[in-house]
Amino acid sequence: MPDKRFVPPARPTFPVDDRAAIAKLVEESLATGSLTLGPNTERLEETFAARHQVPHAVAVSSGTAALEIALRALAAPDGAAGGLAGRSVIVPANTFFATAAAVIHAGGVPRFADIDPATFALSPATVEPVLDDGCAGVVIVHIGGFVSPDTAALADLCRARGLWLLEDAAHAHGASFAGRAAGSIGDAGAFSFYPTKVITSGEGGIITTAGERLRDEARIYRDQGKAGFLGGDHVRLGYAWRMSELHAAVGLVQMGRLDEFIAVRRRIARRYDEALPEIPGISPVLAPEGSEPNYYKYLAVFDEGIDRLAVKKALREQHGVGMSGEVYASPLHHQPIFADLPAGPLPVSEDLCARHVCLPVHNDMADTEAEQVIDGLRAVLGG
């Protein structure tokens, strides 16, 4: 193993030219004293909205903030008090803590639904059994940067029932299905710029929407509920959810690399797609026809009986391959904090959470690194 370079599970990418561009924008912010909600934020919002086929984007402090703000704005279109209080929001069981936690922080009750085994996502067939009169809306999660083929149908179902659909697109920058971008299909989208994402601002998030009202509400909520940035009464129970100009500078420069980064990830994914069917005990999660994922994660599923932890340990220690955390290792209804929430049978989520793995994929990943991963899997599983 000493002759091989370690392949990490994730690797944020900042080329030299980009570091210089970021430094220039930061210097301008420091020189002018424009440190929050200034020109960098505005340009990031405009660029992100255009790339994701929506009229509006609102930059905030994190992906979690994006979720909670969107939920609050969707639940109370007129800003009325109460919002989600006492109402349920359907979320998939196989998502990150923040998806369900944002519902609770916004005043609602998460209702866990199972997922389609082919997409790792909600579908009309998995949502309809848990719909009830107290439901306010649905959150679909684009796991691993795959936009499910069922997203548009789920949006139609929600509209027919008088519900809203929020896309948790934390993984899905630049991803699409049938030409429709993540964050443009439902009533709103919530993205994360956490350091491991395809593009990052260090910390941050962004909300996408076609609605001017939701855009305006998001701007109010992110700035302590004030009617205007430069003054005005506090009209909502907001919070300090602003994105700083320094973070926006990083995100703006990263946006210029988004398509380049996705192209690299798709190239690596093709190598995995071709190699994994020949390796015993593991199956790739292939993109459905019409899907254009960003491959934030490359998902594969182990056969039953394979010890995931043992495989990951052998890959790291014997082959220099680090595997990232799963998406996600256990379903949310197994998390202690959500133990008291109602949850019916969720067999698909429980099964796939226990058996899937995420192979390394980076914005600047070399083919030789992908081959190292493949060789390691072949040796560990084949042996």
C-alpha positions, 0 to 999 in steps of 0.5 A: 500500500505505501506506493499508493496515494490515499483516496479520501472520501471527499475533497473540496476543490479550489484551483489556484486561479479561484483562490486568487479570485476569492481573495480579490472579492474578499479584499473588496468587501473588506475595503468597502465594509460591505460584509453582509447582504451586499453585491457578492450575495446578490450576484451569487443569487442571480447566478444560482437562480439562472443556472437552476431555471428559477426567477429567484434565489435567496442566499442564507447561512446554511442548508438547514436555514434554507429548509426552515425558512422555506418551510415557514414561508410555505406554511403561512403564505400571508405571514399568519401566526401558527404556520405549521403548528399542529400540522404534519409534513411528510419526509423520507425516512432516509434523509439527514437529521436537518430535514426532519429537524427543520420541520420541528423548528418551524412548528410542524411534525415530521411524518416519515414515509418509505422510499422507492428502492430504485431512486432512494426517494419518495414517490406518489406511491410511498406518499399517498399511504401516509397522507392525512387531513393534517398534512401541510406538505411534502419534502422530497430529498434528491439523495446523492444528487439524483433528481427522481423521475417521480418528482414532477408527479409528486408535485402534481399530487401535492397541488391536486391535494392543496399541499406544497412540495419542497425539494431538499436539494442539499445534494443536487446543485446542477442536477436535473431530470428531463431538462428540469433543474433541481429546485425548479420543480416543486414550490421551492428548493433548499440547497446546502453549501457545506464544505463537502458539497459539489460546490461550497461557500464554506458554510451557507445555503440557498433557497430557490423559487418561482414565487415573488412572495416566497422570495420576499418572505425568505428575505424577511426571515433571514434577517431577524424578521425585519421588513427591510435590511436597512430598517423597519419593524420586525414582522416575522419571528426570524433569525440571524440566517444571513450569508456573509459577503465573505462566504458569498465570495467563495460560493460565487467563484465556485459557481463558475466551476459547477459544470466543470466539477459535474463533468468530472464526477460524471466521468468517474461515475461512468467508470464505476457503472462499468466496473461494478457489475463485474464485482461480486456482492455489490450493485451500482445505483444507476441513473434512470433514463432522462436523469442528469445527476451531479453525483454528489455521492456515488451510491452502490448496494451490497448484497445481503450478508456483507459486512459494510463496516468490515469492507470499509475497514479493509478498503482503508487499511489495505487499499488506501480508500476512504469511504464517506458516510452513507446517505444515510446509515440508519433511517430517521425513525431509528434516531433517538431524538425522533423515537416518539414520532409516528412511523409505520412500516418502512422496510425499504428505507431500513433495508437500503440504509443498512446495505448501501455505500458511497464510493469516493468521487471528487471534483478533481478526481483522477482516473487512477484514483477511481481505478484504485477504488475499483481494484480495492473493491475487487480484491476485498469482495472478490476475495 
